[in-house]
Amino acid sequence: MMNIKTTLIISGCLLAAALSIYGMVSSREPSPEELYRQYMELPPSQRLGQRDKLLQKAAQGGHGPAMLQMTKDIFMDKESLFSKDYEFWLKKAADTGGNPAVQMDVYHHVDLPEEELFSYLTKAAGQSYGPALWELGCIYSSFNNYNIVPDEQRALALFRQAAEANDSNALYLLYLLDRLNIFPLTEAEKKTDFYQRYRRALGRHDKPLPSFTDIHELDPIEYEFVFRFLLKSMIANEKVKSALKNIDEEAFQNVSEDLS
């Protein structure tokens, strides 16, 4: 049987151990994930005052969702969309998470050298992200940017990839190229029904655009939309220019000048 002295020594050791553990636990810094969770659990009215203490610390700790939330909060505070803080955290979020939608936000909204912007675009396209494939297709098709040599076949391949990713622009372009007989699609491609997929991608169920076989079936508003759309996405293509120019020489000249 233990004597009183032994009991006191053991009790003292246990108490010291407990205090040590408590000290370790109480002094431990919350993880970035915990800080982010605490911030997101706050009512919106309290978040602004806690952003530096919770959200910014979580973001600085490398937590991707916190970085992205920083950009959203900065924007919702009605700070400039092009502020340095916004650009900094948007770029950090893109670099950390590899999200193609965030990479495209960097491409559109961050002031970087051309080659760096182009790398964000190609990274997003490499993940089969429809809007990035569409943008890259337009660059290869029409635009004289990033020292890219126009390559129509490469552009069409990118437009088809974008359509497979249900990008509404690419789906509509392929529909137009087929219906206006500019680039008739193969029977196999027609079976993918680009027009119906275009409607679904838009999420609209109102009156559809006409299933026209030539541009004369369009009313003036639809005509101008188709005109601008084709010239913007495939302005370097001679068939596109010829098909549209023959319809209305004056309109072609006016729209071309607007887009140049």
C-alpha positions as CSV (number, residue, x, y, z in Angstrom):
1,M,0.0,0.0,0.0
2,M,1.4,3.4,-1.0
3,N,2.3,5.8,1.8
4,I,1.2,9.4,1.8
5,K,4.5,10.7,0.5
6,T,4.4,8.5,-2.6
7,T,0.8,9.4,-3.2
8,L,1.6,13.1,-3.1
9,I,4.6,12.6,-5.5
10,I,2.4,10.8,-8.0
11,S,-0.4,13.3,-7.7
12,G,2.1,16.1,-8.2
13,C,3.5,14.5,-11.3
14,L,0.0,13.9,-12.7
15,L,-0.9,17.5,-12.1
16,A,2.3,18.8,-13.7
17,A,1.6,16.6,-16.8
18,A,-1.9,17.8,-17.0
19,L,-0.9,21.5,-16.7
20,S,1.8,20.9,-19.4
21,I,-0.7,19.4,-21.8
22,Y,-3.2,22.2,-21.1
23,G,-0.5,24.7,-21.7
24,M,0.4,23.1,-25.0
25,V,-3.2,22.9,-26.2
26,S,-4.2,26.4,-25.1
27,S,-1.1,28.0,-26.7
28,R,-1.5,26.1,-30.0
29,E,-2.3,28.4,-32.9
30,P,-5.5,27.5,-34.8
31,S,-4.8,25.9,-38.2
32,P,-5.6,27.9,-41.4
33,E,-8.6,25.6,-41.9
34,E,-9.9,26.4,-38.4
35,L,-9.4,30.1,-38.9
36,Y,-11.3,30.0,-42.2
37,R,-14.1,28.0,-40.6
38,Q,-14.4,30.5,-37.7
39,Y,-14.6,33.4,-40.2
40,M,-17.2,31.8,-42.4
41,E,-19.3,31.0,-39.3
42,L,-19.5,34.7,-38.4
43,P,-22.6,36.7,-39.5
44,P,-21.8,38.8,-42.6
45,S,-22.1,42.0,-40.6
46,Q,-19.2,40.9,-38.4
47,R,-16.8,39.6,-41.0
48,L,-15.3,42.8,-42.1
49,G,-14.0,43.5,-38.6
50,Q,-12.5,40.0,-38.3
51,R,-11.0,39.7,-41.8
52,D,-7.5,40.6,-40.8
53,K,-7.6,38.4,-37.7
54,L,-9.2,35.3,-39.2
55,L,-9.5,35.2,-43.0
56,Q,-6.3,36.9,-43.9
57,K,-4.3,34.7,-41.4
58,A,-5.9,31.6,-43.0
59,A,-5.0,32.9,-46.5
60,Q,-1.5,33.7,-45.4
61,G,-1.3,30.1,-44.0
62,G,-1.8,28.8,-47.5
63,H,-5.5,27.8,-47.3
64,G,-6.8,28.0,-50.9
65,P,-10.5,28.7,-50.1
66,A,-9.5,31.5,-47.8
67,M,-7.4,33.1,-50.5
68,L,-10.4,33.0,-52.9
69,Q,-12.7,34.4,-50.2
70,M,-10.3,37.3,-49.7
71,T,-10.9,38.2,-53.4
72,K,-14.6,38.0,-53.0
73,D,-14.7,40.1,-49.8
74,I,-12.4,42.7,-51.3
75,F,-14.8,43.0,-54.3
76,M,-17.9,43.0,-52.1
77,D,-16.4,45.9,-50.0
78,K,-16.7,47.8,-53.3
79,E,-13.0,48.2,-53.5
80,S,-11.6,48.4,-57.0
81,L,-11.8,45.2,-59.0
82,F,-8.3,46.0,-60.2
83,S,-6.9,46.8,-56.7
84,K,-3.5,45.3,-55.9
85,D,-4.9,43.3,-52.9
86,Y,-7.5,41.8,-55.2
87,E,-5.0,40.9,-57.8
88,F,-2.5,39.5,-55.2
89,W,-5.0,37.1,-53.6
90,L,-6.6,36.1,-56.9
91,K,-3.2,35.1,-58.3
92,K,-2.4,33.3,-55.0
93,A,-5.7,31.4,-55.2
94,A,-5.0,30.4,-58.8
95,D,-1.5,29.3,-58.1
96,T,-2.5,27.3,-55.0
97,G,-5.7,25.6,-56.1
98,G,-5.2,25.2,-59.8
99,N,-8.9,26.0,-60.4
100,P,-9.3,26.7,-64.1
101,A,-12.1,29.2,-63.5
102,V,-9.9,31.2,-61.1
103,Q,-7.0,30.9,-63.6
104,M,-9.3,32.5,-66.2
105,D,-10.1,35.3,-63.7
106,V,-6.4,36.0,-63.4
107,Y,-6.2,36.0,-67.2
108,H,-9.0,38.6,-67.5
109,H,-8.4,40.7,-64.4
110,V,-4.8,40.8,-63.3
111,D,-2.1,43.1,-64.7
112,L,0.7,40.7,-65.7
113,P,3.2,40.4,-68.6
114,E,1.7,38.8,-71.7
115,E,3.6,35.6,-71.4
116,E,2.5,35.1,-67.8
117,L,-1.2,35.8,-68.7
118,F,-1.0,33.4,-71.6
119,S,0.4,30.7,-69.2
120,Y,-2.7,31.0,-67.1
121,L,-4.9,30.6,-70.1
122,T,-3.1,27.5,-71.4
123,K,-3.2,26.0,-67.9
124,A,-7.0,26.4,-67.7
125,A,-7.4,25.1,-71.3
126,G,-5.2,22.1,-70.4
127,Q,-7.9,21.2,-67.8
128,S,-10.5,21.0,-70.6
129,Y,-12.2,24.2,-69.3
130,G,-14.6,25.4,-72.0
131,P,-14.2,29.2,-71.7
132,A,-10.4,28.8,-71.8
133,L,-10.5,26.6,-74.9
134,W,-12.8,29.1,-76.6
135,E,-10.5,32.0,-75.8
136,L,-7.5,30.1,-77.0
137,G,-9.4,29.1,-80.2
138,C,-10.2,32.8,-80.9
139,I,-6.5,33.7,-80.5
140,Y,-5.4,31.1,-83.0
141,S,-8.3,32.0,-85.3
142,S,-8.4,35.8,-85.4
143,F,-6.4,37.7,-82.9
144,N,-2.8,38.9,-83.3
145,N,-1.8,38.5,-79.7
146,Y,1.0,36.7,-77.8
147,N,3.0,36.4,-81.1
148,I,0.7,33.5,-82.1
149,V,0.7,32.6,-85.8
150,P,-2.9,32.2,-86.9
151,D,-3.7,28.5,-87.3
152,E,-7.3,27.9,-88.4
153,Q,-7.1,24.1,-88.0
154,R,-5.8,24.5,-84.5
155,A,-8.5,27.0,-83.8
156,L,-11.3,24.7,-85.1
157,A,-9.9,21.8,-83.0
158,L,-10.0,24.1,-79.9
159,F,-13.5,25.2,-80.7
160,R,-14.6,21.6,-81.0
161,Q,-12.9,20.8,-77.6
162,A,-14.7,23.8,-76.1
163,A,-18.0,22.5,-77.5
164,E,-17.4,19.1,-76.0
165,A,-16.9,20.9,-72.7
166,N,-20.4,22.6,-73.3
167,D,-19.0,26.1,-73.8
168,S,-22.0,28.0,-75.2
169,N,-19.9,30.2,-77.5
170,A,-18.2,27.2,-79.1
171,L,-21.5,25.3,-79.5
172,Y,-23.2,28.3,-81.2
173,L,-20.2,28.9,-83.4
174,L,-20.2,25.3,-84.7
175,Y,-23.9,25.5,-85.2
176,L,-23.5,28.7,-87.3
177,L,-20.6,27.3,-89.4
178,D,-22.7,24.3,-90.3
179,R,-26.1,26.0,-90.9
180,L,-24.5,28.8,-93.0
181,N,-22.5,26.1,-94.9
182,I,-19.2,27.8,-94.1
183,F,-17.8,24.6,-92.6
184,P,-20.3,21.8,-93.0
185,L,-19.8,19.3,-90.2
186,T,-19.5,15.6,-90.8
187,E,-22.6,13.5,-90.2
188,A,-21.0,12.1,-87.1
189,E,-20.5,15.6,-85.8
190,K,-24.0,16.6,-86.6
191,K,-25.4,13.9,-84.5
192,T,-23.9,15.7,-81.4
193,D,-26.7,18.3,-82.0
194,F,-24.7,21.5,-81.2
195,Y,-27.8,23.7,-81.3
196,Q,-29.7,21.8,-78.6
197,R,-26.6,21.5,-76.5
198,Y,-26.2,25.3,-77.0
199,R,-29.7,25.9,-75.6
200,R,-29.1,23.6,-72.7
201,A,-25.7,25.3,-71.9
202,L,-27.5,28.7,-71.7
203,G,-30.1,27.2,-69.5
204,R,-32.9,28.9,-71.4
205,H,-36.2,27.6,-72.6
206,D,-37.7,30.6,-74.2
207,K,-38.2,31.1,-77.9
208,P,-35.2,29.5,-79.7
209,L,-33.1,31.2,-82.3
210,P,-34.2,30.2,-85.8
211,S,-32.9,27.0,-87.3
212,F,-31.9,29.0,-90.4
213,T,-30.2,27.7,-93.5
214,D,-29.0,31.1,-94.5
215,I,-28.6,34.5,-92.9
216,H,-31.5,36.1,-94.7
217,E,-33.9,34.2,-92.3
218,L,-32.7,36.4,-89.4
219,D,-34.4,39.5,-88.2
220,P,-32.2,42.6,-88.1
221,I,-31.2,42.2,-84.4
222,E,-30.3,38.5,-84.8
223,Y,-28.5,39.3,-88.1
224,E,-26.2,41.8,-86.4
225,F,-25.6,39.4,-83.5
226,V,-24.6,36.6,-85.9
227,F,-22.5,39.0,-88.0
228,R,-20.5,40.3,-85.0
229,F,-20.1,36.8,-83.5
230,L,-18.7,35.3,-86.6
231,L,-16.4,38.2,-87.3
232,K,-15.1,38.3,-83.8
233,S,-14.4,34.5,-83.5
234,M,-13.2,33.9,-87.1
235,I,-12.4,37.2,-88.6
236,A,-9.4,35.8,-90.5
237,N,-11.4,33.2,-92.3
238,E,-12.0,34.0,-95.9
239,K,-15.2,31.9,-96.1
240,V,-16.6,33.8,-93.2
241,K,-15.7,37.2,-94.7
242,S,-17.0,36.2,-98.1
243,A,-20.3,34.8,-96.9
244,L,-21.1,37.9,-94.8
245,K,-19.7,40.5,-97.2
246,N,-21.8,39.3,-100.1
247,I,-24.9,39.8,-98.1
248,D,-24.4,43.4,-97.0
249,E,-21.3,45.3,-98.1
250,E,-22.1,48.4,-96.0
251,A,-22.9,46.4,-92.9
252,F,-19.8,44.3,-93.3
253,Q,-17.6,47.4,-93.5
254,N,-19.3,49.1,-90.4
255,V,-19.0,46.0,-88.2
256,S,-15.5,45.3,-89.3
257,E,-14.4,48.8,-88.4
258,D,-16.1,48.5,-85.0
259,L,-14.2,45.3,-84.2
260,S,-10.9,46.5,-85.5
